[in-house]
Amino acid sequence: MDPFLIYLIAVNVVAFIVFTIDFFLFMKSGRELVNHAVMCLFAVLGGGVGMLASFLIWDRKVVKSNAAWRFAALMGIVVWTMVVLAVYGVITIDLSVITEPLGLEKLAPLGIYLLVINIVTFIVFAYDKRQATRGGNRVREFVLLGLSFIGGALGGLIAMYVVRHKTSKWYFKFGLPAMIVLHIAVFVYLRLGGIL
């Protein structure tokens, strides 16, 4: 069997087991098994599918305390999907494409989408800040992270510092810049793969 595939299976099984144990330990005692930074490493190392599977089996309800893990898992899945597609030749990476001019006909819809989703994300972050100061109905963190994940991370990051909202939450403070890096990586990957 392919060593790369064995690695991916193993890291996902370990991630599933660790997140399962952590979930049951938290439910029983209110404390977590492993530090947050260590838990994020599972997504970085390729265990995003195991993480997400654990959530979907044991902890389907998305709440404030677990939303960040879902997005860490999704980000890891996106990155490792790109790696797997390149390793197994589904997408061929061609570095010579970098020197070719960008076709505006392909990029215009993407640019419009990114502009709109970032404006919407900025507005939603600002609205949530307003609701927080006035004691009104808040926007769920899952929605804020979701808008950022699907392309609005720059708008969310700008809003965080313009309206001073969510700046102390580690998963916003570090997660949104990581999402911006992910968006850039996906763009470059699609460009090198000849898709854009």
N, C-alpha and C positions, 0 to 999 in steps of 0.2 A: 504494500500500500504506500502511497505517496506520503513522504514525511511532512510536507506542508499541510496536507489534509489531516493527518494524524494530529499535528499540532493544533489546528483549528478545532477539531473535535474535542481534544483534551482540555484546551483552555475554556471552551464553552461548558463542558461538563463540570469543571472545577468552579467556574463562575456560577452555574446553576446551584451547585451544592452550597457554596459559601453564602450566596444570597438567600437560599432557602433556610439555612441555619440561622443567619442573621435575622430573617423575618420572624421565625419562631421564637428566638431569644428575645427580640424586641417585644413581641406580643406577650411573652410571659413575664419579663422582668423590667421592660421599659428602657433597656440599654442595648446598645449595638455591639456586635461582635468585633467589627473592624473599623478603623478610622476612615472617614470619608475620602481622603486622598488616596488611600490604598484601594478602596472600592472602585474609584474612578479608573484605576490602572487596568481593571479587567476589561473595560471598554477599549482602552488604548491597546491592550495586548491581543485583542480580537475576540473577547468573550461577550460581546454585546448581545448575541442571540441567546446565550445562556442566561444572561441578566434579564432580558426581556421575557424569556420563557418563565423564569421564576416569578416575575411580577404578574404575568398573565394567569398563571396557575394559582398562586397563593394570595396575591394582593391586587385584585382587579380594580379596586376603587382608587381613583387618582385623587390624592389629597396633597395638601401643602408639603407635608413631610416626605413624600415619595415622588413628587413630580420630576425633580431634578435627575433622579436615577434613570427614569425612563428616557429622558433626553440624552443623557450620557450614553446609554445603551444604543439609542438610535444614531447618534453621531458616530459611535464605534462601528455600527453596522454599515453605515454609508462608506466610511473610510475603507473598511475591510472588504466590502463588496467591490470597490474600485480595485483594490489589490488583487483579489481573486480573479476578477475579469481580466486583468493584465497578465497575471501569472499563467492562467490557463488559455491565453491567446484569444479570448473572445473580443477584447479590445486591444488593438495594436497601437502602442505608443510610438509616435513618430516625432522626434525632437526637431526635425527640419521644418515642421509646421510653424514653429515660433517666428520664423523670419517672414512668413507669408502675411500679407495684409488681411486684416479682419474684414469679413463681409458684413456690411451694415444691415443688409436685408435679413441676415440671420440674427444679428444682435439687437435690432430695434425692438422686437417683441419682448425679449429678455430684459432689455433696459427699461421699457415701460412697466413691465411687471415688477421689477425691483424697485423702481421709483414709487409705484403705488403701494406695494406691500410695506415699504419703509415708512411712508407717510402714515399709513393706517396704523402701523405698530407704534410710531411716535405718539399719535393721537390716543391710542388705547392706553399706553403707559401714562400719559399726562392725565387722562380721565381717571385712571385708577388712583393716581396721586391725589387728585382733587377729591375723590370719594373717600380716600383714607383720611384726609384732613377734615372733612365734613362729617365723617361717620356714616356715610351712605353705603349702598351695596357695592362691594368690591368686585373687580375682575379677578377670576381665578388665576393663580400662578401658572397653571397648565396652559391657559390661553395665552398669557404673556410669553411663555417659553415657546409655545407652538408657533405663534406669529414670528418670533425671532428665528426659529428653526427653519421655517419655510421661505426664508429670504429677508426677513425684516430685522435682522440682528443689528445692523448699523443704526436704523431708526430707533430701536430699543435702547441701544447703548447711548446714543445722543440724548434721548429723553431721560435716561437714568441720571445724567449729569446736569442737564438743563433744569429739570424739575426736582432734582435730588430725590429720586425714588428708586428703591431696591439696591442702593449702593452698598449696603452692609451685608447683603445676602451673598454668600460665596458662589452660589450657583448662577447668579446674575453677573456678579463682578467678574468671574472668570469664565462663565459659560457663554456669555454673549460675545466676548472677543474670540473665544474658541470657535463659535459658530461662524463668525466672520472669516476666520482662517479656513474653516471647512468650506464655506461658500466659494472662496477664492480657489481652494484646491480642486473643488468639483469643476469650476469653470476651466482651470488650466488642464485638468484631466480630460474634459470633453474636447477642449481645443487640441490637445496632443493626440487624442484618439480620433480626430478627424470629424467629430460630430458637430462642432461649432466652427 
